[in-house]
Amino acid sequence: MGLGFIHLSVASVGVCGGSRRSACKGFVGYGNVNGSRGRSRLCLSGSSFGNWERPEDQVLGEDGDSAADEEEDLTRNRNERARDIIRLLKSGKNDLALEAFRKSRLKDDFLDGDLVRLVQEFCRKSSPQVAEAVLREFETETERTADISAYNALMKGYSKARMVQAIDDIIYGMLNGSNSEVKPDIISFGILIDTYAKLNKMPAAESVLRTMMSMETVQPDVHIFTSLIRGYATANRFEEVKRCFSRLHDANLKPDLVLYNVAIGAAKRARNVSAAETIFERMKEDGIHPDVFTFTAFIQLYANDREFGLAKEAFERIREHGIEPDQHAYCAMIVACNRAGEFDEAEGLFREMKVLRIPPDLAIYNTMISIRSRIGEEVESLMEEMHGSSIRSDHVTDWIIANKKRKRGTGGTFAGLEKEPSSLLEITQAMRELGKAGDVEQVLRLFRKAKQMGSDVAVYNAAVQALIVARRHTAAKHVLGDMRNQLIKFDVATFSMCMVLLARDPNTKRETPYRLLQEMDVEGVFADTAIFNTMLRIKSIRPDDVLREMQMRKLQPDNYTKRALIAVYLRKRQPIRALRTLQKTEDWDARSVNQVIHSLRQHGEKDLADKLSRYSLERGVDLDS
């Protein structure tokens, strides 16, 4: 992977040097990619960067410095040069820091820790590409190979920039000869696996793990499995989370608190109460004490499952374990009170936060404003208190207020609010809420106003979304056409709304959504699972084709995919296929279950319908009478 040219504001910086070509296969089967990661050097020209004099540039100074004085200065430079460069970076003088590094003739005296700090600061203040160029130049000029700590610092910089292929290339070079003097350690592999997991590239993360386990010197630790579990949790693949737990025990590794919390969070995301409780029991058996995050996850899990009593019990157990609830725990409990209609309980918790001097956040204020609106109390004092705490209202706040005014008969659109939106952000939020209120004329008026102010992709997306919500699909298509004419690049949200419009058009041809996917590939926009879930709603599409396309792109179906498939099979009058898909779904929603039962009865499958009814009741699904 060549570094190419890095253009800085003051000087032109290029990366050049000896070419070291390698057939880079990478870890995860990307195919043969010819790349070079040579010992590059930074070449700066055409600029003066201040007066960084070298001690050898003059024998005597203006005051007649002796050789001993010069030696003392040289020793000071050896000790201070790296720290001077770091100070320049921290003060934002990236170009000066880079030039100072180039001019330093004392790189041989840099300690390994100095180099690590330099790489960290260049990654943080400039870019990981510049940091890598600094590292390569150090190796070239000193003929020393940087230790693994410096490379790990560089890979962390690439990880923050989500440049996973650069990390893969560095480790591949260490393992395959182009940089064989230094070998990856557990931290190196952990960075690569964690980055793949964050990018939802779990097959790649698993491939790195297999490579790691094939080595004798490095074996996975609990942090590696934590990254894998977090990645599978984000992808809503709870079965893989459970499999990671089994592999963890097979490797004789003991889970720590962080891993248990991530696993409980995965169960919460999958709305699997029994699995979360099982993980919690195993946590206690292993002697791991829960923290406030653990109990907050259970509060949210029970609230989603409409078990207010259990949510309240989880909140009370925080103090029983000698822990004080934090802002997130109070927020989860107040939201649970709101859902259960326990408004007095929510008010009591809100007052308790003030007594304990725990500052409410925007989510708590929005929930309390919603509660007071529902019981008919005034919310102006809460709004003033929120603004007095320097917390700005968002579109959720505005929507709650609009609903309150609508119920009082004082208008429910933004025309009835206190002031006309003036900034692009306010206009964007206003258009979303006006779309929910069905006020299309106001949406279009604000959109025209935003265009005069210089609208961006977020404004266009808000306008399209508002028109889709208001069922004005033709107007939404006109806005998208105008977006193309203005050469505004579509992002993933734009393409998602395009797919929604295709799904709502009964005349959409089968090849049209595939052309949209090809356009996304050309634009470099990642088509996620949600795009394909929407695609399944298009009547002309064959569900097997969509699943095959997802498999080719290494995307795993989630619960929403399976719900969409159930709806497709029921529409095609295939209740048996719908039942099989339901059986593979972890989170059974009442609507899908009732539809499958009804369809089975309609098609004469009474025994199957009765069995499904009994099993659904055992799982706690609310069935129609």
C-alpha positions as CSV (number, residue, x, y, z in Angstrom):
1,M,0.0,0.0,0.0
2,G,1.8,3.1,-1.2
3,L,1.6,6.2,0.8
4,G,1.5,8.4,-2.4
5,F,1.8,12.1,-1.7
6,I,0.8,14.0,1.4
7,H,0.1,17.7,0.9
8,L,0.6,19.9,3.9
9,S,-0.4,23.5,4.2
10,V,3.1,25.0,4.2
11,A,5.3,22.5,2.4
12,S,4.8,19.8,-0.2
13,V,5.5,16.5,1.5
14,G,6.0,13.3,-0.5
15,V,6.7,9.8,0.4
16,C,9.4,8.1,-1.6
17,G,12.1,5.6,-1.1
18,G,13.2,2.1,-2.0
19,S,10.5,0.0,-3.5
20,R,9.8,-3.3,-1.7
21,R,7.1,-5.1,-3.6
22,S,5.2,-7.9,-2.1
23,A,2.4,-10.1,-3.3
24,C,0.1,-9.0,-0.5
25,K,-2.6,-11.6,-0.1
26,G,-3.8,-10.1,3.2
27,F,-5.5,-12.1,5.9
28,V,-9.0,-12.4,4.6
29,G,-8.8,-13.6,1.0
30,Y,-8.9,-10.2,-0.7
31,G,-7.1,-11.8,-3.7
32,N,-3.6,-11.0,-4.8
33,V,-2.9,-7.3,-4.5
34,N,0.4,-5.9,-5.5
35,G,1.5,-3.3,-3.1
36,S,4.6,-1.7,-1.7
37,R,5.2,-0.7,1.8
38,G,8.9,0.3,1.4
39,R,11.0,2.1,3.9
40,S,9.6,5.5,2.8
41,R,11.1,8.9,3.5
42,L,9.6,12.3,3.8
43,C,11.0,14.7,1.3
44,L,10.2,18.3,2.0
45,S,11.1,21.3,-0.1
46,G,10.3,24.8,-0.9
47,S,9.7,26.1,2.5
48,S,11.5,27.5,5.6
49,F,10.3,26.2,8.9
50,G,11.9,28.5,11.5
51,N,15.4,28.4,12.8
52,W,16.2,24.9,14.1
53,E,20.0,25.2,14.2
54,R,22.1,22.0,14.4
55,P,25.0,22.1,17.0
56,E,27.5,21.2,14.3
57,D,26.5,24.2,12.2
58,Q,28.8,26.4,14.2
59,V,32.0,25.7,16.2
60,L,31.7,28.8,18.4
61,G,28.6,30.8,19.1
62,E,28.3,34.6,19.3
63,D,29.6,34.6,22.9
64,G,32.5,32.3,22.1
65,D,31.0,29.0,23.3
66,S,33.6,26.4,24.2
67,A,33.7,22.8,23.0
68,A,32.4,21.7,26.4
69,D,29.4,24.1,26.1
70,E,28.7,22.6,22.7
71,E,28.9,19.1,24.1
72,E,26.4,20.1,26.8
73,D,24.1,21.6,24.2
74,L,24.4,18.4,22.2
75,T,23.5,16.3,25.2
76,R,20.5,18.6,25.9
77,N,19.4,18.2,22.3
78,R,19.6,14.4,22.5
79,N,17.3,14.5,25.5
80,E,14.9,17.3,24.5
81,R,14.6,17.0,20.7
82,A,11.8,14.4,20.7
83,R,10.0,16.3,23.4
84,D,10.3,19.5,21.5
85,I,8.7,17.9,18.4
86,I,5.9,16.5,20.6
87,R,5.3,20.0,22.1
88,L,5.0,21.4,18.6
89,L,2.5,18.8,17.6
90,K,0.4,19.4,20.7
91,S,0.3,23.1,20.0
92,G,-1.0,22.4,16.5
93,K,2.2,23.2,14.6
94,N,2.2,20.0,12.6
95,D,4.3,21.3,9.7
96,L,7.0,22.7,12.0
97,A,7.1,19.4,13.9
98,L,7.6,17.5,10.7
99,E,10.4,19.7,9.5
100,A,12.0,19.5,13.0
101,F,12.0,15.7,12.8
102,R,13.6,15.8,9.3
103,K,16.3,18.2,10.4
104,S,17.2,16.2,13.5
105,R,20.6,14.5,13.1
106,L,20.1,12.8,16.5
107,K,17.6,10.2,15.5
108,D,20.0,7.5,16.7
109,D,19.6,8.8,20.2
110,F,15.8,8.6,20.2
111,L,14.6,6.1,22.7
112,D,11.9,3.6,21.8
113,G,9.5,5.4,24.0
114,D,10.2,8.7,22.2
115,L,9.5,7.2,18.9
116,V,6.2,5.7,20.2
117,R,5.1,9.1,21.5
118,L,6.1,10.7,18.2
119,V,4.0,8.2,16.2
120,Q,1.0,8.7,18.6
121,E,1.1,12.4,18.3
122,F,1.5,12.5,14.5
123,C,-1.5,10.1,14.2
124,R,-3.5,12.3,16.5
125,K,-2.6,15.7,15.3
126,S,-1.8,15.0,11.6
127,S,-2.7,11.6,10.0
128,P,-1.6,8.0,10.3
129,Q,-0.1,8.2,6.8
130,V,2.3,11.0,8.0
131,A,3.0,9.0,11.1
132,E,4.0,6.0,9.0
133,A,6.2,8.1,6.9
134,V,8.0,9.4,10.0
135,L,8.4,5.8,11.3
136,R,9.9,4.6,7.9
137,E,12.3,7.6,7.7
138,F,13.5,6.8,11.2
139,E,14.2,3.2,10.2
140,T,15.9,4.2,7.0
141,E,18.2,6.9,8.5
142,T,19.1,5.0,11.7
143,E,19.2,1.5,10.1
144,R,17.3,0.4,13.2
145,T,14.0,-1.4,13.1
146,A,11.3,0.2,15.3
147,D,10.0,-2.1,18.0
148,I,6.4,-3.5,18.0
149,S,5.2,-0.7,20.4
150,A,5.8,1.9,17.7
151,Y,4.0,-0.2,15.1
152,N,1.1,-0.8,17.5
153,A,0.8,3.0,18.0
154,L,0.7,3.4,14.2
155,M,-1.9,0.7,13.8
156,K,-4.1,2.3,16.5
157,G,-4.0,5.5,14.5
158,Y,-5.1,3.6,11.4
159,S,-7.8,1.9,13.4
160,K,-9.3,5.3,14.6
161,A,-9.3,6.3,10.9
162,R,-11.1,3.0,10.0
163,M,-8.3,2.2,7.6
164,V,-8.3,-1.5,8.2
165,Q,-6.5,-2.6,5.1
166,A,-3.4,-0.5,6.1
167,I,-3.3,-2.4,9.4
168,D,-3.7,-5.7,7.6
169,D,-0.8,-4.8,5.3
170,I,1.5,-4.0,8.2
171,I,0.9,-7.3,10.0
172,Y,1.0,-9.2,6.7
173,G,4.5,-7.7,6.1
174,M,5.6,-8.8,9.5
175,L,4.5,-12.4,9.0
176,N,5.6,-12.8,5.4
177,G,9.2,-11.4,5.2
178,S,9.0,-7.8,4.0
179,N,9.3,-6.7,7.7
180,S,10.4,-9.9,9.4
181,E,12.6,-8.2,12.0
182,V,9.6,-7.4,14.1
183,K,6.7,-9.7,14.8
184,P,3.1,-8.8,15.8
185,D,2.1,-9.4,19.4
186,I,-1.3,-9.9,21.0
187,I,-2.0,-6.1,20.9
188,S,-1.3,-6.0,17.1
189,F,-3.8,-8.8,16.4
190,G,-6.3,-7.2,18.9
191,I,-6.2,-3.9,17.0
192,L,-6.8,-5.6,13.6
193,I,-9.6,-7.8,14.9
194,D,-11.3,-5.0,16.8
195,T,-11.2,-2.7,13.7
196,Y,-12.7,-5.4,11.5
197,A,-15.4,-6.0,14.1
198,K,-16.2,-2.3,14.3
199,L,-16.6,-2.2,10.5
200,N,-19.0,-5.2,10.7
201,K,-16.5,-7.4,8.8
202,M,-16.8,-10.4,11.0
203,P,-15.6,-13.1,8.5
204,A,-12.4,-11.1,8.2
205,A,-12.1,-10.8,12.0
206,E,-12.5,-14.6,12.3
207,S,-9.9,-15.2,9.6
208,V,-7.4,-13.1,11.6
209,L,-8.2,-15.0,14.7
210,R,-7.5,-18.3,12.9
211,T,-4.2,-17.0,11.7
212,M,-3.3,-15.9,15.2
213,M,-4.3,-19.3,16.7
214,S,-2.1,-21.1,14.2
215,M,1.0,-19.4,15.7
216,E,2.9,-20.8,18.7
217,T,4.0,-17.4,20.1
218,V,0.7,-15.5,20.2
219,Q,-2.7,-16.8,21.5
220,P,-6.0,-14.9,21.9
221,D,-6.9,-13.4,25.2
222,V,-10.1,-12.3,26.7
223,H,-9.9,-8.9,25.0
224,I,-9.9,-10.5,21.6
225,F,-13.1,-12.3,22.3
226,T,-14.6,-9.1,23.7
227,S,-14.0,-7.5,20.4
228,L,-15.6,-10.4,18.6
229,I,-18.6,-10.4,20.9
230,R,-19.1,-6.7,20.5
231,G,-18.9,-7.0,16.7
232,Y,-21.5,-9.8,16.6
233,A,-23.7,-7.9,19.0
234,T,-23.7,-4.8,16.7
235,A,-24.6,-7.1,13.8
236,N,-27.5,-8.5,16.0
237,R,-26.1,-12.1,15.6
238,F,-26.7,-13.4,19.1
239,E,-26.1,-17.1,18.2
240,E,-22.5,-16.1,17.3
241,V,-22.2,-14.3,20.6
242,K,-23.1,-17.6,22.4
243,R,-20.6,-19.5,20.3
244,C,-17.9,-17.0,21.2
245,F,-18.6,-17.7,24.9
246,S,-18.2,-21.4,24.3
247,R,-14.9,-20.9,22.5
248,L,-13.7,-18.7,25.3
249,H,-14.2,-21.5,27.8
250,D,-12.6,-24.0,25.5
251,A,-9.5,-21.8,25.5
252,N,-9.5,-21.9,29.3
253,L,-10.0,-18.1,29.4
254,K,-11.9,-16.4,32.2
255,P,-14.3,-13.6,31.1
256,D,-13.9,-10.3,32.8
257,L,-16.4,-7.6,33.7
258,V,-16.1,-5.9,30.4
259,L,-16.8,-9.0,28.4
260,Y,-19.8,-10.0,30.5
261,N,-21.2,-6.5,30.1
262,V,-20.8,-6.7,26.3
263,A,-22.5,-10.1,26.3
264,I,-25.4,-8.8,28.4
265,G,-25.7,-5.8,26.1
266,A,-25.8,-8.2,23.1
267,A,-28.7,-10.1,24.8
268,K,-30.4,-6.8,25.5
269,R,-30.1,-5.9,21.8
270,A,-31.6,-9.2,20.8
271,R,-34.3,-8.7,23.5
272,N,-33.5,-12.1,24.9
273,V,-34.3,-11.8,28.6
274,S,-33.6,-15.4,29.5
275,A,-30.1,-15.3,27.9
276,A,-29.2,-12.1,29.7
277,E,-30.2,-13.6,33.0
278,T,-28.2,-16.8,32.3
279,I,-25.1,-14.7,31.5
280,F,-25.6,-12.8,34.7
281,E,-25.8,-16.0,36.8
282,R,-22.6,-17.3,35.1
283,M,-21.0,-13.9,35.9
284,K,-21.8,-14.4,39.6
285,E,-20.5,-18.0,39.6
286,D,-17.2,-16.7,38.2
287,G,-16.9,-14.2,41.1
288,I,-17.3,-11.1,38.8
289,H,-19.1,-8.3,40.6
290,P,-21.6,-6.3,38.4
291,D,-21.2,-2.6,38.0
292,V,-23.7,0.2,37.2
293,F,-23.5,-0.6,33.4
294,T,-24.7,-4.2,34.1
295,F,-27.8,-3.1,36.0
296,T,-28.6,-0.3,33.5
297,A,-28.6,-2.9,30.7
298,F,-31.1,-5.0,32.7
299,I,-33.3,-1.9,33.4
300,Q,-33.5,-1.3,29.6
301,L,-34.0,-4.9,28.9
302,Y,-37.0,-5.3,31.3
303,A,-38.4,-2.0,30.2
304,N,-38.4,-3.1,26.6
305,D,-40.1,-6.4,27.7
306,R,-42.8,-4.3,29.6
307,E,-41.7,-5.7,33.0
308,F,-41.6,-2.6,35.0
309,G,-41.4,-4.4,38.3
310,L,-38.3,-6.2,37.3
311,A,-36.8,-3.0,35.9
312,K,-37.4,-1.2,39.3
313,E,-35.9,-4.2,41.1
314,A,-32.8,-4.0,38.9
315,F,-32.5,-0.2,39.7
316,E,-32.8,-0.9,43.5
317,R,-30.1,-3.6,43.3
318,I,-27.5,-1.0,42.1
319,R,-27.4,0.5,45.7
320,E,-27.6,-3.0,47.3
321,H,-24.3,-3.8,45.6
322,G,-22.7,-0.6,47.1
323,I,-22.9,1.3,43.8
324,E,-24.4,4.7,43.2
325,P,-26.7,5.1,40.1
326,D,-25.2,7.3,37.4
327,Q,-27.0,9.5,34.8
328,H,-27.5,6.6,32.4
329,A,-29.1,4.4,35.1
330,Y,-31.5,7.2,36.0
331,C,-32.3,7.9,32.4
332,A,-33.1,4.2,31.8
333,M,-35.3,4.1,34.9
334,I,-37.2,7.3,34.0
335,V,-37.8,6.0,30.5
336,A,-39.1,2.7,32.0
337,C,-41.5,4.7,34.2
338,N,-42.8,6.6,31.2
339,R,-43.5,3.4,29.3
340,A,-45.3,1.9,32.3
341,G,-47.3,5.0,33.0
342,E,-45.6,5.4,36.4
343,F,-45.4,9.2,36.1
344,D,-45.2,9.9,39.9
345,E,-42.3,7.5,40.1
346,A,-40.5,9.3,37.3
347,E,-41.0,12.7,38.9
348,G,-39.6,11.3,42.2
349,L,-36.5,10.0,40.3
350,F,-36.1,13.4,38.6
351,R,-36.1,15.2,41.9
352,E,-33.7,12.7,43.4
353,M,-31.2,13.4,40.6
354,K,-31.3,17.1,41.5
355,V,-30.7,16.3,45.2
356,L,-27.7,14.1,44.4
357,R,-26.5,16.8,41.9
358,I,-26.6,14.4,38.9
359,P,-27.2,16.6,35.9
360,P,-30.0,15.4,33.6
361,D,-29.2,15.1,29.9
362,L,-31.3,15.9,26.9
363,A,-32.9,12.4,26.8
364,I,-34.1,12.8,30.5
365,Y,-35.5,16.2,29.8
366,N,-37.3,15.0,26.7
367,T,-38.8,12.1,28.7
368,M,-40.0,14.4,31.5
369,I,-41.4,16.9,29.0
370,S,-43.3,14.0,27.4
371,I,-44.6,12.8,30.8
372,R,-45.9,16.3,31.8
373,S,-47.4,16.8,28.4
374,R,-49.3,13.5,28.7
375,I,-50.8,14.4,32.1
376,G,-51.6,17.9,31.1
377,E,-49.0,19.8,33.2
378,E,-47.1,22.8,32.0
379,V,-43.6,22.2,30.5
380,E,-42.3,25.8,30.1
381,S,-40.4,25.6,33.4
382,L,-38.7,22.4,32.3
383,M,-37.8,24.1,29.0
384,E,-36.3,27.1,30.8
385,E,-34.4,24.8,33.2
386,M,-33.0,22.8,30.2
387,H,-31.9,25.9,28.4
388,G,-30.4,27.3,31.6
389,S,-28.2,24.2,31.8
390,S,-26.9,25.0,28.2
391,I,-28.8,22.0,26.8
392,R,-30.4,22.7,23.4
393,S,-33.7,21.2,22.4
394,D,-33.7,18.8,19.5
395,H,-36.4,17.7,17.0
396,V,-37.8,15.3,19.6
397,T,-38.4,18.1,22.0
398,D,-40.0,20.2,19.3
399,W,-42.2,17.3,18.2
400,I,-43.4,16.8,21.8
401,I,-44.3,20.4,22.1
402,A,-46.0,20.4,18.7
403,N,-48.1,17.4,19.8
404,K,-49.1,19.2,23.0
405,K,-50.2,22.3,21.1
406,R,-52.1,20.1,18.6
407,K,-54.1,18.5,21.5
408,R,-54.9,21.9,22.9
409,G,-56.1,23.0,19.4
410,T,-53.4,25.7,19.1
411,G,-51.7,24.2,16.0
412,G,-49.4,21.3,15.6
413,T,-46.9,22.4,12.9
414,F,-43.9,24.5,13.1
415,A,-45.9,27.5,12.0
416,G,-47.4,27.4,15.5
417,L,-44.1,27.4,17.3
418,E,-42.4,30.3,18.8
419,K,-40.0,31.3,15.9
420,E,-39.2,30.6,12.3
421,P,-36.3,28.2,11.8
422,S,-33.3,30.2,10.7
423,S,-30.2,27.9,10.5
424,L,-29.8,24.9,8.3
425,L,-29.9,22.6,11.3
426,E,-33.2,24.1,12.6
427,I,-34.7,23.9,9.1
428,T,-33.6,20.2,8.8
429,Q,-35.2,19.4,12.1
430,A,-38.3,21.3,11.3
431,M,-38.8,19.6,7.9
432,R,-38.8,16.2,9.6
433,E,-41.5,17.1,12.1
434,L,-43.6,18.9,9.5
435,G,-43.5,15.7,7.4
436,K,-44.9,13.8,10.4
437,A,-47.6,16.4,10.7
438,G,-48.4,16.1,7.0
439,D,-47.7,19.8,6.3
440,V,-46.2,19.4,2.9
441,E,-46.5,23.0,1.8
442,Q,-44.4,24.1,4.8
443,V,-41.8,21.4,4.0
444,L,-41.4,22.6,0.5
445,R,-41.3,26.3,1.6
446,L,-38.5,25.5,4.1
447,F,-36.7,23.4,1.5
448,R,-36.7,26.4,-0.9
449,K,-35.4,28.6,1.9
450,A,-32.6,26.1,2.7
451,K,-31.5,26.0,-1.0
452,Q,-31.0,29.7,-1.0
453,M,-28.8,29.4,2.1
454,G,-26.7,26.7,0.4
455,S,-28.2,23.3,1.4
456,D,-26.2,20.1,1.8
457,V,-27.0,16.4,1.6
458,A,-28.5,16.5,5.2
459,V,-31.1,19.1,4.2
460,Y,-32.0,17.2,1.0
461,N,-32.3,14.0,3.0
462,A,-34.6,15.7,5.5
463,A,-36.8,17.0,2.8
464,V,-37.1,13.6,1.1
465,Q,-37.7,11.9,4.4
466,A,-40.5,14.4,5.3
467,L,-42.2,13.9,1.9
468,I,-42.0,10.1,2.2
469,V,-43.6,10.2,5.6
470,A,-46.3,12.5,4.3
471,R,-46.9,10.0,1.4
472,R,-45.9,12.6,-1.2
473,H,-43.7,10.2,-3.2
474,T,-43.8,12.1,-6.5
475,A,-42.6,15.3,-4.7
476,A,-39.8,13.2,-3.0
477,K,-38.6,12.0,-6.4
478,H,-38.5,15.5,-7.7
479,V,-36.3,16.5,-4.7
480,L,-34.0,13.6,-5.5
481,G,-33.8,14.6,-9.1
482,D,-32.9,18.2,-8.1
483,M,-30.2,16.7,-5.8
484,R,-28.7,14.9,-8.8
485,N,-28.8,18.1,-10.9
486,Q,-27.0,20.0,-8.2
487,L,-24.3,17.2,-8.2
488,I,-24.8,16.6,-4.5
489,K,-23.4,13.1,-3.7
490,F,-25.9,10.6,-2.3
491,D,-25.0,9.0,1.1
492,V,-26.3,5.8,2.6
493,A,-29.4,7.6,4.0
494,T,-30.3,8.9,0.5
495,F,-29.9,5.5,-1.1
496,S,-32.0,4.0,1.7
497,M,-34.9,6.4,0.9
498,C,-34.5,5.6,-2.8
499,M,-35.0,2.0,-2.0
500,V,-38.1,2.9,0.2
501,L,-39.6,4.7,-2.8
502,L,-39.0,1.7,-5.0
503,A,-40.7,-0.5,-2.4
504,R,-43.8,1.7,-2.3
505,D,-44.1,1.8,-6.1
506,P,-46.1,-1.3,-7.2
507,N,-44.8,-0.9,-10.7
508,T,-41.1,-1.2,-9.8
509,K,-39.3,-3.5,-12.2
510,R,-37.1,-6.3,-10.9
511,E,-33.9,-5.0,-12.2
512,T,-34.3,-1.4,-10.9
513,P,-33.1,-2.1,-7.3
514,Y,-30.1,-3.9,-8.6
515,R,-29.1,-0.9,-10.6
516,L,-29.4,1.2,-7.5
517,L,-27.0,-1.3,-5.7
518,Q,-24.6,-1.0,-8.6
519,E,-24.7,2.8,-8.3
520,M,-23.9,2.5,-4.5
521,D,-20.9,0.3,-5.3
522,V,-19.6,2.8,-7.9
523,E,-20.0,5.7,-5.4
524,G,-18.3,3.7,-2.7
525,V,-21.3,3.6,-0.4
526,F,-21.7,0.5,1.7
527,A,-25.0,-1.3,1.3
528,D,-26.0,-2.5,4.8
529,T,-28.5,-5.0,5.9
530,A,-31.2,-2.4,6.3
531,I,-31.0,-1.6,2.5
532,F,-31.7,-5.3,1.7
533,N,-34.5,-5.5,4.3
534,T,-36.3,-2.7,2.4
535,M,-35.5,-4.4,-0.9
536,L,-37.4,-7.4,0.3
537,R,-40.6,-5.3,0.4
538,I,-40.5,-4.7,-3.4
539,K,-43.2,-7.0,-4.9
540,S,-41.3,-7.9,-8.1
541,I,-38.2,-9.1,-6.2
542,R,-37.6,-12.7,-5.5
543,P,-36.6,-13.2,-1.8
544,D,-34.1,-15.9,-2.7
545,D,-32.2,-13.5,-5.0
546,V,-32.0,-10.9,-2.2
547,L,-30.6,-13.5,0.2
548,R,-28.1,-14.6,-2.4
549,E,-27.0,-11.1,-2.9
550,M,-26.6,-10.6,0.8
551,Q,-24.5,-13.8,1.0
552,M,-22.2,-12.6,-1.8
553,R,-21.7,-9.3,0.1
554,K,-21.0,-11.3,3.4
555,L,-24.1,-9.7,5.1
556,Q,-26.0,-11.7,7.7
557,P,-29.8,-11.5,7.9
558,D,-31.0,-10.0,11.1
559,N,-34.4,-10.3,12.8
560,Y,-35.9,-7.5,10.6
561,T,-34.8,-9.5,7.5
562,K,-36.6,-12.5,8.8
563,R,-39.7,-10.5,9.5
564,A,-39.6,-9.1,6.0
565,L,-39.3,-12.6,4.6
566,I,-42.3,-13.7,6.7
567,A,-44.3,-10.9,5.3
568,V,-43.2,-11.8,1.7
569,Y,-44.1,-15.5,2.2
570,L,-47.5,-14.6,3.7
571,R,-48.2,-12.3,0.8
572,K,-47.3,-15.2,-1.6
573,R,-49.6,-17.5,0.4
574,Q,-46.8,-19.7,1.6
575,P,-47.5,-20.1,5.3
576,I,-45.2,-23.1,5.8
577,R,-42.2,-21.2,4.6
578,A,-43.3,-18.3,6.8
579,L,-43.4,-20.7,9.8
580,R,-39.9,-22.1,9.0
581,T,-38.5,-18.5,8.9
582,L,-40.3,-17.6,12.1
583,Q,-38.6,-20.6,13.8
584,K,-35.2,-19.3,12.9
585,T,-36.0,-15.8,14.3
586,E,-34.8,-15.1,17.9
587,D,-37.1,-12.2,18.6
588,W,-40.7,-13.2,18.0
589,D,-42.9,-10.1,17.5
590,A,-46.6,-10.5,18.2
591,R,-47.7,-9.1,14.8
592,S,-45.6,-11.7,12.8
593,V,-46.7,-14.6,15.0
594,N,-50.4,-13.7,14.8
595,Q,-50.2,-13.3,11.0
596,V,-48.6,-16.8,10.6
597,I,-51.2,-18.4,12.8
598,H,-54.0,-16.8,10.9
599,S,-52.5,-17.8,7.6
600,L,-52.0,-21.4,8.7
601,R,-55.7,-21.7,9.7
602,Q,-56.8,-20.2,6.4
603,H,-54.8,-22.8,4.5
604,G,-56.2,-25.8,6.6
605,E,-53.1,-26.2,8.8
606,K,-55.1,-26.1,12.1
607,D,-52.7,-28.5,14.0
608,L,-49.7,-26.5,13.1
609,A,-51.5,-23.3,14.1
610,D,-52.5,-24.7,17.5
611,K,-48.9,-25.9,18.2
612,L,-47.6,-22.5,17.2
613,S,-50.2,-20.8,19.5
614,R,-49.2,-22.9,22.5
615,Y,-45.5,-22.4,22.0
616,S,-46.0,-18.7,21.5
617,L,-47.9,-18.4,24.7
618,E,-45.0,-20.2,26.5
619,R,-42.6,-17.6,25.1
620,G,-44.8,-14.8,26.4
621,V,-46.1,-13.5,23.0
622,D,-49.4,-11.6,23.1
623,L,-51.8,-13.5,20.8
624,D,-55.0,-12.2,19.3
625,S,-58.1,-13.6,20.9
